[in-house]
Amino acid sequence: MSTGTKAAGRCGVQSEILDGLNRRLLRALTDDPRARTSDLARRLGVSAPTVRERVARLEESGVIRGYRLELDPAALGLPVAAWVRLKPGPGQIPRIVELAERTPEVVECHRISGEDCFLIRVQVPAIDALEALLDTLNVHGSTNSSFVVSTPVPPRPVGLD
């Protein structure tokens, strides 16, 4: 999935799309992505057709890229979260991308600047599973990993303030 949006780079268009009502609508959808149109309309003080039209426009412009289900990895038997920085060996970048795509424990993979070329978030059932995953990655480069101890600031939407 790409990290860009259709609206990215079009500041004038983006500012028109992100007026005060749309920002309030996006905050409401962030709080409850499954909210009914009529409930959103009542909460925002507008009509249901206005909400439908604005949501459609936000989707078409790429501001809303999708709606996601959030799962608790620990409840699924994957309580260990870690970030892995990976510095690939020569010619290994395409292999690392392919490996990350086909490895279910990899829940995020970012190509980054700096000495390490990849930042990978993984969820595993136990430390020995992380060790096995690191052994697989180390074939393609050197790794440096950090366990997630807690998440005082969970992922949150950007650009709504």
Protein Blocks (a to p, Z undefined) as FASTA:
>chain_A
ZZbdfkgoplmlmmmmmgmklmmmmmmmmmmmmbcfklmmmmnopafklmmmmmmmmmmn
omanbdcddddfklnopabccdddddddehklmmmmmmmmmmmklmbdcddedjblbdcd
dddfbfklmmmmmmmmmmnoccdddddfbdfbgcddehkZZ
